[in-house]
Structure formats: C-alpha cells, structure tokens
Amino acid sequence: MILTAASVVLAAGAIVLIFVGQWLPASALLFVATVTALVGSHRTKTRREAEFRSRFHSVERIRETHDLSGFQRIREQAGELAAVRAVRKEFPGISLTDAVLLIRT
C-alpha cells in the first residue's frame, strides 16, 4: 500500500515536471514510479497468495470443506469465466490456475 502511494506521488511529481518543461527528469521519475508500482503489486500478490495458502492449504482442501455447487451453477448459466471470477472473489489469493482447476473438476 505504501509503495502504491509512493508511486502515485512520484507520478504526480513527473506530471508537474512535464508542465514546467523538464522532460528528462520527468521520464526518470515516471520510470521510478512504474518500478515502485510493480514492486508493490508483486508484494501484494505474494502476500495474498501466502494468506490463501495458510488459510485453505490447497484446492483439494477447499473442495473438501466448501459447497461448490453455486460455482457450478454460475458456470452453467454464465460460463466458465464468470465462475472463475466468482471463485477468485470468494477465495482471495487463489491463483488463476487453481481457480480454473476448481471450476473444471
């Protein structure tokens, strides 16, 4: 979260530099903002996946402990993509591959 806020501040600074005609420093600042946002995004994804694994352990564990019939109904009515979205909303941190596996089996 802090890295995302930092990238927004850096991008705002770059915009100010563009308005005053300082293109090279603005480009460097935008590059740093992009890298900062990417690092923050990666850390968030890693944290969410770790929380998922510590809470549910595996897809098989979800299959054993949760009723997945609602997701199957969504798959039949709205398609696989909608069902995968519903799974990822219900189980934050589940990987796309695991969500698809859960829907297809």
C-alpha angles and dihedrals in degrees: 000000000000091000091051091051090048091052090052091051091048092049090050089052090051091053090053090050091051091053091053092048100253098135101163097051089043090054091049091048092050090050091052090046090052093049090047091051092048093050091048092049092049092050092049092050092048092049093049092049091049091050090050093050093047092049103039103015095203147356089259090058090053090049090052098045105034135060106240098180091103090060091049090053090051089050092052095045105035104016139253096294093057090048092051090049090051091050092050090049092050094044108035112201097031110134120244090244093053092046091053090047090051092051097044097050 
